[in-house]
Amino acid sequence: MFAEERQRRIADLVSEAGRVSVTDLAADFDITTETVRRDLAALEKAGSLQRVHGGAVPCRPHSLEELTFDDREIHNLDEKTTIAQSALSLLDETMSISLDGGTTCAAFARAIAHEAHERRSAGQAPRQLRVITNSLSVIDSLAGAPGVEIFVLPGRFRPVTRAMVGPQTIAAIDGHRVDLAVLGTNGLGDDGVSTPDHDEAATKSAFVNSGRKVVVLADSAKFGAVSLVRFAALDQIDVLITDAVPGEPMSTHLENAEVEVVAP
C-alpha cells in the first residue's frame, strides 16, 4: 500500500473513531510504530488530524470557540433531527422535563411539538408535559403545542445560545426536580461534557442536578471535543442519545460510567 493511500485511511479512521493509537495503527496496517508516527506527523501538518500522546484525534476547535446559534443549528442538522426523534422514546404520557439552550434540544422541542400536533390530528390524546426551559428557541417551538405547559426561566440573555443564564436562572432551576433533564453539549470527552462559557456551564450543571434522570443529546462530531468548562462528569449522565455508536476509547469510558447509549 502506498503511503498516500495509507494516510488517507488513517485520517478516515481518526474521523470515525474519534481517537486512534499508534500501536493499533501499526498492527492494523502491518507497519512499524515509527512509520505510523511519520504518517501522523504528515497528516497533522496537512491539517487532517491532531497528534496526542500515543496516537491522534480529529482536529478540534479551541476550547473557547463558540459558534452562533444559527450556525450551530444548521450544522449536522440531519443528525440532530435523528437524535431528537430517538429522544421521544424517553417521554412518558405525563411528566416534567427540562430543556436547555442547545441546538439539539431545540430540535427535540420541534419533535415534541410535531408529535403533539400529529396526535391531536389523529384524535389521540397528546402527552401532558410541563417543560422548564431557559431557551427562546424551545419556547418558540413549543408555544401552542397541545398538552405542553411551558415554564420560562429568568436570567441574563446570551444571544449566542438564545438562552437565559446566570444566578437568577440557576436559582430558579434549583427550585425544581424534573423527571427528565435534557441537555446539549459542545464537547463529550473521557472526563465528561463541556461548554466554552462559565455562566452557560453553571446553568447546565444546575439542570443536571435538578433531574431525576439526566439525558445528553450529542451528535458524533462532539466525541473527543473538549471545551473550556466541564459541567458534568460522565457518571452524572444516565443516557446519551447520539447518531452513531461511539468508538474506542469513548465507548469504554461511557460503559465504565454506566451511561446508556442510544444510537441507530
C-alpha positions in Angstrom: 0.0 0.0 0.0 1.4 3.4 -0.9 1.9 5.9 1.8 -0.7 8.4 0.4 -3.4 5.7 0.5 -2.4 4.5 3.9 -2.5 8.1 5.3 -6.0 8.6 3.8 -7.2 5.5 5.5 -5.6 6.6 8.8 -7.3 10.0 8.5 -10.7 8.3 7.9 -10.2 6.0 11.0 -9.4 9.0 13.2 -12.5 10.8 11.9 -14.7 7.8 12.5 -13.3 6.5 15.9 -12.5 9.9 17.5 -9.1 8.6 18.7 -6.6 6.1 17.4 -3.4 4.7 19.0 0.0 4.3 17.3 0.2 0.7 18.4 -3.2 -0.2 17.0 -2.4 1.5 13.7 0.9 -0.3 13.4 -0.9 -3.6 13.9 -3.8 -2.8 11.5 -1.5 -1.7 8.7 1.3 -4.1 9.5 3.9 -1.3 9.7 6.3 -0.1 12.4 5.3 2.4 15.0 8.0 4.7 13.6 6.2 4.7 10.2 2.9 5.4 11.9 4.4 8.4 13.7 5.7 9.7 10.4 2.3 9.3 8.9 0.6 11.1 11.8 3.2 13.9 11.5 2.4 14.4 7.8 -1.3 14.3 8.4 -1.1 16.8 11.2 1.0 19.1 9.0 -1.8 18.8 6.4 -4.4 19.7 9.0 -6.1 16.3 8.8 -5.7 15.4 12.5 -4.1 16.4 15.8 -1.4 14.3 17.4 -1.7 13.4 21.1 0.3 11.2 23.4 0.2 7.7 22.0 -1.9 8.5 19.0 -4.1 11.0 17.3 -7.6 12.7 17.4 -9.5 14.7 14.9 -8.7 18.4 14.6 -10.8 20.3 17.2 -11.7 23.9 17.7 -10.0 25.6 20.6 -11.7 25.4 24.0 -13.2 28.9 23.8 -14.7 28.6 20.3 -18.4 29.0 20.2 -20.4 29.4 17.0 -23.6 31.4 16.8 -26.9 29.6 17.4 -27.8 29.9 13.8 -24.5 28.5 12.6 -24.8 25.6 15.1 -28.4 24.9 14.3 -27.7 24.1 10.6 -24.6 22.1 11.4 -25.3 18.3 11.3 -29.0 19.1 11.0 -29.9 15.6 9.8 -28.1 14.0 12.7 -29.7 16.3 15.2 -33.2 15.5 13.8 -32.4 11.8 14.1 -31.3 12.3 17.7 -34.5 14.3 18.5 -36.7 11.6 17.1 -34.9 9.0 19.3 -35.3 11.1 22.4 -39.1 10.9 22.0 -38.9 7.3 23.3 -37.9 8.6 26.7 -41.1 10.6 27.2 -43.9 9.2 29.4 -47.5 10.2 28.8 -47.3 12.6 31.8 -44.0 14.0 33.0 -41.9 17.1 33.7 -38.8 17.8 31.6 -36.2 20.5 31.4 -34.6 21.6 28.1 -31.5 23.8 27.9 -30.2 26.1 25.2 -28.5 23.6 23.0 -29.5 23.4 19.3 -30.1 19.6 19.6 -32.5 20.4 22.4 -34.2 22.9 20.1 -34.6 20.0 17.6 -36.1 17.9 20.3 -38.6 20.6 21.1 -39.6 20.7 17.4 -40.1 16.9 17.5 -42.2 17.1 20.7 -44.4 19.8 19.1 -44.8 17.8 15.8 -45.8 14.7 17.6 -48.3 16.6 19.8 -50.0 18.1 16.7 -50.0 14.7 14.9 -51.6 13.0 17.9 -54.3 15.8 18.1 -55.0 15.4 14.3 -55.3 11.6 14.7 -57.8 12.0 17.5 -55.4 10.8 20.1 -54.7 12.5 23.5 -51.3 14.3 23.4 -48.8 13.8 26.1 -49.2 16.1 29.2 -45.8 17.7 29.6 -44.5 20.5 31.8 -41.4 21.9 30.1 -39.0 24.0 32.1 -36.6 25.9 29.8 -34.2 28.8 29.5 -34.2 28.6 25.7 -36.1 31.0 23.5 -35.9 28.5 20.6 -37.5 25.8 22.7 -40.3 28.3 23.7 -40.8 29.3 20.1 -41.1 25.6 19.0 -43.4 24.5 21.9 -45.7 27.5 22.0 -49.2 26.3 21.1 -48.2 22.6 21.1 -51.2 20.6 22.5 -50.6 19.2 26.0 -47.4 21.2 26.7 -47.2 23.7 29.5 -44.0 25.9 29.5 -42.3 27.3 32.5 -39.9 30.1 31.4 -36.7 30.6 33.4 -35.5 34.1 34.2 -31.9 35.3 33.8 -29.4 37.1 31.6 -30.0 36.5 27.9 -27.0 35.1 25.9 -27.6 35.8 22.2 -25.0 33.2 21.1 -27.2 30.4 22.6 -30.5 32.2 22.7 -30.8 31.2 26.3 -31.0 32.7 29.8 -28.1 32.0 32.1 -26.6 33.3 35.4 -27.5 33.3 39.1 -31.3 34.0 38.6 -31.5 31.2 36.2 -29.6 28.8 38.4 -31.7 29.8 41.5 -34.9 29.1 39.6 -33.7 25.7 38.3 -32.6 24.7 41.8 -36.2 25.0 43.0 -37.3 22.2 40.7 -36.8 18.4 40.5 -37.8 17.3 37.0 -38.4 13.8 35.8 -36.1 14.2 32.9 -33.3 16.8 32.4 -32.3 17.0 28.7 -29.1 18.9 27.7 -26.9 19.6 24.8 -23.1 19.9 24.9 -20.2 21.4 23.0 -17.9 18.6 23.8 -18.0 15.0 25.0 -14.7 13.8 26.4 -13.4 10.9 28.6 -14.0 13.0 31.7 -17.4 14.4 30.9 -19.3 17.1 29.0 -18.2 20.7 28.5 -19.0 24.1 27.1 -17.0 27.3 26.5 -18.8 29.7 28.7 -18.7 29.7 32.6 -22.2 31.0 33.1 -23.6 28.6 30.5 -21.7 25.7 32.2 -23.0 26.7 35.7 -26.6 26.8 34.3 -26.1 23.4 32.7 -24.8 22.0 35.9 -27.9 23.2 37.7 -30.0 21.4 35.1 -28.0 18.2 35.7 -28.5 18.5 39.5 -32.3 19.1 39.1 -33.0 16.0 37.0 -34.1 12.6 38.4 -32.8 11.3 35.1 -30.2 13.1 33.0 -30.0 12.8 29.2 -27.4 14.4 27.0 -28.1 14.8 23.3 -24.9 15.0 21.2 -24.1 14.2 17.6 -21.0 12.2 16.9 -19.0 15.3 15.9 -18.8 16.1 19.7 -17.0 12.9 20.5 -13.5 13.8 21.8 -14.1 17.5 21.7 -13.3 19.4 24.9 -14.4 22.9 25.7 -13.2 25.2 28.5 -15.6 24.3 31.3 -16.8 20.9 32.3 -20.4 21.0 33.5 -20.9 17.3 34.3 -18.8 14.1 34.7 -19.8 11.0 32.7 -21.1 9.3 35.8 -23.7 12.1 36.2 -25.3 11.2 32.9 -27.9 8.4 32.6 -28.4 8.4 28.9 -26.5 9.6 25.8 -28.5 9.9 22.7 -26.4 10.2 19.5 -26.3 9.5 15.8 -23.5 6.9 15.8 -22.1 4.3 18.2 -19.0 5.8 19.9 -15.7 4.0 19.1 -12.9 3.3 21.4 -11.8 4.6 23.9 -15.0 6.7 24.2 -17.3 3.6 24.4 -15.2 2.1 27.2 -15.4 5.4 29.2 -19.2 5.5 28.8 -19.6 1.9 29.7 -17.4 2.3 32.9 -19.6 5.3 33.8 -22.7 3.2 33.3 -24.1 5.6 30.6 -26.8 4.1 28.5 -26.0 4.9 24.8 -28.9 5.2 22.4 -27.8 5.2 18.7 -29.2 3.9 15.4 
